[in-house]
Amino acid sequence: MNITRNVLVASAGGVLAGMALIAFIVATGPQPVFTPQQEQEEPAIVAESQEQAEEREEQVEIEIHDWIAQPAPGELRGIYLTKWTAGSQKRMEEIKNLAKEGIINAVVIDIKDFSGYVAYDTNVSLADEIGAEEVAIKEITAYLASLKEAGLYTIARITVFQDPVLAEARPDLAVKSAAANDEELWLDNKGLAWLDPASQEVWKYHADLAKDAFNKGFDEVNFDYVRFPSDGDVFDASYPFWDETTPLEVIIASFFAYLHEELGTGVTSVDLFGLSAANTWDDMGIGQVLEDTFLYFDYISPMVYPSHFALSFLGFEYPDEHPYEIVEFSMRRAQERLDAFSIEHEEVGAKLRPWLQYFDLKDSRVKYTPEVIREQITATREALKEEYQGYLLWNSANIYPMEELKEIVFGPTLEDVVE
């Protein structure tokens, strides 16, 4: 493994992160030393060599311009859109009609998806250099203005560390295969390459994409795949920047702190594994700890899809058969943790706003009908009570029939009940 920068350890997640770090030290032996001050500060930013610093300074710096972002709706009802759906005039007329009917009031649009390609022409020099711009949405500023005229709050979604385009163009930033002596990219089970989460140049690229999204007119930027890889032979993964000693959660929390510093007052959100809402004992082997998000994002979105929880979770043989119970427990537990954290950190302004399941898995025992999806919404509202901020619906196929969505949001009509 080629280590090109050192990572300083700092506390990132309060008491929970501290417990995880203690367990890590006991299991693996001595770690880099803390100073008393470091233990109380935000996660330290990864150090970089002089040569890397000079290269970074040569890149064009992107500043967030003054822009008018509309505030998030008090009860957000959002749906996910791929860049191709977002770039289709016909499909977007359908989406706008959903907004005009009051069924939805927000859209989450991929501006960089799992492929690593960016959905429109940006002012980010690195995206241009590596050929990452695959224009699916033209005239993005005017496009966003039209969505706002239709009553839609606009959220830009960025897939972060899963990025085949940047990995291919800059393998020095990518996770490698140890079995291939670091001469080949490490690929996950879907054949996709990943970036090293400890690389500050990778951090800057995504902060620049977020700044550019704000400048184009997006109201909020959402970050997904903010974790170490999990699907595939992770024991074969070799990292050019992570020292394989610093706890994963410290690396990820440091990235969160960096984004917060770089993006200033821009409204941001982050997606987490659904289990992170209920899991209080570790980072699940991917670096995600719920408490590490509270100081750095406006909205936290656990992906509490019932079909994604392990068999026997909460004592249910098949969790997807119990959507209300899974979502209610997860979101209630997450809110309890946020409340507890806020007692010690009065500056916390984060709110919970989950992704809910609007899809069927091939081997699922439950069909996610409007009734089942409504159960998830009810569970979220009842779990969060006065802190309820709404929800996001995930359907990767972007199939959103108006009558079905209307039933999900407003309940069945009298005709539906009679039938």
N, C-alpha and C positions, 0 to 999 in steps of 0.2 A: 504493500500500500504506500502510495506517495503522499506523505503529509506535507502540505504547503502552507498551512497556517495553524496556529495554536488556538484553542478555545478556552476561554476563562470561564470557570464555573461560578454562577451566582444564583441566589434563590429566586424562583419565579412564581411559585404557586402557593405561598403561604404555608400553613401548617401541613397541608396535605402533600405539597411538593417536598417539604422538608422530610416528612416521614418516608417518602419514596426514595429520597437521596440517601437517607441513613441506611435503608434496606439495601440499596445499591452498593454502598461502601462496605457493609458487612459481607456482602456476597462476593465482591470483586477485589477488595483490598484498598490500599491508599489511593486517594484522589488528589487532584490539584488543591492547594490550600486556600481556604477562605480567609479574608480579613474580616473583623467584626463589622466594618462599614459595608463591605460587599454583601453581607448576608441580608442587609436591610434595603439594598438598592434594587433597581430594575436589573433584569438579566444583562450581563456584560455582552457587548457586541464583539463578534469574532475579530481577532486581530488579523492584519494582513501585511504582506511584505511591502517594501518600498516600491518595488517594480509593479506590483498589482495596484497599489494606490495611484501611481502615476498613470497607468493605463486607464483606471477608472475616471480620473480627473480629465482625461482627454475626451471622454464621451460628453456629448451635449447634455447639460443639466436641464431637467424639466421642472418647471415651477408651476404650481397650481394657480391659475389666473382667478380673478374675481368672477364668480359665476353665481347664478341664482338657482339654488337647489330647492325644490319644493319639499316641505316636511313630509315624513312618512305618515300615511293615514293612521288614525287612532286604532282602527282594526283593519290591519292589512290583509287582503285576500289576493295572494299572488300565485302565478303559474310560471312554470319553467318553459323557456323557448330556446331551441338550438339556433345557431346563427343562420341556418338555412331557412327555418321557419320565419325567423325575424326578417330575413331578406326577401321573403316572398310577399309581393303586394297583395295577392289574393288572400293568403293566410292572415296577413295582418289586418285586413279589413274585417275578417271574422273575429279576430282578437279585439279590435276596437268596438265591434258590436257587443261583445261580452261586457266591455266597460260601459258602454252606453246604457245597457240594461241594468247596470249596477251589480253585476255578478262578480266581477273582479275589479280591482283598483290598482294592481301592480303587476309588472312582468319582470322576470329574471332572465336576462339575455346572455348567452355565451359570447364573450368577446375573445376569450382564449379557452378552447376546450381541450379534451383529452389528447387531441392530435398535436397540440402545440401551435396550431395556426391561429392567427389573429383575424378577427372577422371584418375589419375595415382598415382603411389607410390611417396610420398613426404618425405621430411625430417622434416616435421612439427609435433612435438610431440603430440600436442593436436588432430590433425587429426587422428593420429594413435590410441590415447587413446580412442576416442569416436567411432572408427570404421567407420570413414567417407570416407575412401579410397575404392572406387569401381572402380577397374582398368579396364578402357575401352581402354586406350592407353598404349601400352607396349613400353618399351625402349624409353622413352620420349625424351631423348637427341638426340639419333640417328634419331628418328622420325622427330624432328624439323630440324635437319641438312638436311634431305632429302627434306623437304618442301622448305628450303632456296635454295637448289640446283635447285629446279624447278622454282625459281624466285618469291617465295612467302614471303611476310612480315608477320610475325606471331604475332598475338595478343591474349593474354590469357584473357578470360572473367570470372569475378568473380561476382556471385550474392551474395550480402553482407547480408543485414539484414533479408531477407526471408530465413530461414534455419531450416527446421524441424529436421535435424539430430542433430545439436548442441543444439537446444531447448529441444529435448527429453533427450539427455544425460546430459545436464546441465540446468535444468529448472530454476536455480537461475539466469541465464542470459537472460531468455526469458520473453516475454510479457505474462501476465496472464489474466484470466477472473475474473473481479471484482465480477460478479454475482455468481461465484463459490468460492468466498472468497480467491482468488489467489491460489486455490488448483489445478486448471486445466489450461492448456495452452490456450491462446487466439488463435483462428483460423480465418483466413480470409475466404472469400467466396469460395475459392477453397479447404478449409480444411487444409491449410498450416500454420505452426507456424512461428513466427517472434522473432527475438532477440531485446533486448532493445538497441536502437541506442546510448544511453548514456553510455553504458558499455565499459570501456577502455580495459577490457580483450577481449571483442569481437573485438575491434579495432585491438588489437595486433594479434589476430588469423588471421585476413585478411591481415594485413601487412606481417605476416610471410608467408602466402600462396603466396603473390605477390613476396616477396624476393626469395622464392623457385622457382617460375616460371621463374624469371630472371636467376637464377642459372642453371635452366634446359636448357635455351637457347631461351626463348621467347624474341621477340624484344620489346614488349609493353605489359602492363597490363591494362585492361579495367575494371572499376568498375560499376556495375549496381545494382539496388534496393538499392540505397544509400538514403534512405528516411524513414519516419515513415509510418506505414501501412495506407491504405486508403480504401481498399475494404473489407467490413465487418462492424460489429457493433463496430466502433472505440470508442464509448462511454463506452463500456464494457472493453476496454483495460486498464490494470493496469501495471505500469512499476516499476521494482525493483530499477532502477538507476535514471531515469529521475525524477526530482522533481515536474513535472507538472506545473512549474512556468516559468522556463527558456524557452524563445522562441524556437520553434522547429528548426528554421533556424540557431540559434547559436550552437545547438548541432551538426547539420549536418556539418556546417562550421568548427567546432572544429575537427571533424573527418577528413575533407579534409586537414586541417593544419597538423594533426598528420601523415597522409599518406605521405604528402609532406616531412615532416621532416625525417620520417623513410626510405623512398625509395630513397632519394637523387637524383642522376642524372638519375635514371631509367625512361624511357619514360612511361607516364601514361595518361589515358583518362577516362572520366566519362560520363555516360548516364543520361540524364535528361528527364522528361516529355516534350513532344513537346510544350505544352502551356507555359513552362518556358521561351521559346525564346521570346515570345510576351508579356507575363504577367509581368507588372512592378509594381504591387500594393501589392502583398503579396507572401507568400511561398506556396500557394495553399493548406494549411493545412497539408503538408507533410514535410516541412522543406527545400524545394528546391528553391533557389534563384540563378539565373544565375550568378550574380556578385560574389557570394561566391566561384565560381569555378576558376575564372580567374588567381588567384595567385598560384594555387596549382596543376594544370594539364597542360599537353602539348596540349591535344586535348579535346574539349567539343563536345559531340554528342547529341544534342536534337533529340528526336524521333518524327520527324515531320510527322507522318502518317496522311494524310488527313482524313481518316475514323475515327480517334480517337478524332477529334475536335467536340465540342458541336454544335448542330443544331443552325443555324443563326450566327455562327462565321464569322466575317467580313461582315455580312449582307447576307451570303449565306444560304439559307434554308437547303441545304444539302452540307456541306463542301467537302465531298468526291467526289462530282461532279466537283470540281474546284481544282485539285491537283497542278497545276502551281501556282495559286494565293495564296493558303494556304502556300506552301513551300517557295515561293519567299518572301511573307510578313514576315513569321516567321524568316527566315534566314537573311533577310535584317535588320529586327529589332534587332536581336541578334548581328549582326556585328556592328550596330550603338551603341549599349550598350557597346560592347567590346572596340570600338574606344574611347568612352567617358571615360570609366574606365581607359584606357591606358594613357590618358592625365595626370591623377593624379598619376599613378603608372607606371613609365617608365620601371620597371623590368618585366612587364607582357610579356610573350612569348606565351601565349595560342593562339590556332587557333580553328576555328569552322569546324567540319566535321560531318555532320548529318547522322542519320539512316534514310533511305528512305523505303517506303512501297513497298514490293514485295510479296503481298499476297492479297487474297480476304476475306472479312468477309461474314459470312452467310447471313446477312441482308443488305449487302452493295448494293447501287444502281449502283455501278460502278465496272466493271471488270478491274482488273489491268493488262492490256495488255502491251506488250513491249512499245507501243506508249505512254501509260499513265505513265509508269515508266520513260521513257525518258523525259517526261514533268517535272518530279520532279528533274531530274539531271540538265536539262536546267535551271530550276528555281534556283537551288542551285548555279550554275556557275554564273548566271546573278546577283543574289543577293549579292554574296561575291566578285565578280569581281577579283581584283588582289590578294585577300586573299583566293581565292578558293583552297582547299586542297584535294578535292575528296569527296567520300561518302562511306557509308556502306549500303548494301542491306539486309533487314531482311525478311527471309522466314523461319518460324519455322519448316516447313516440310523438309527443305533443298533440295527442288526440283529446280535444276538449269540446264535445258536443254541447251546444247551448242548453238544451233541455235537461241534459244530465247534470251539467254544472249548476244550473238553476236549482235543481232538486237538492244537490249537495249543499248549496249555500243557504237556500231559503226553506228547504224541506219539501215533502211531497205535496202535490196539489190534491184537491178533493177528488179529482178523477183518478189519480194514482191510488189514493186510499181505497176508493170503491172497487177498483180493479183487484 
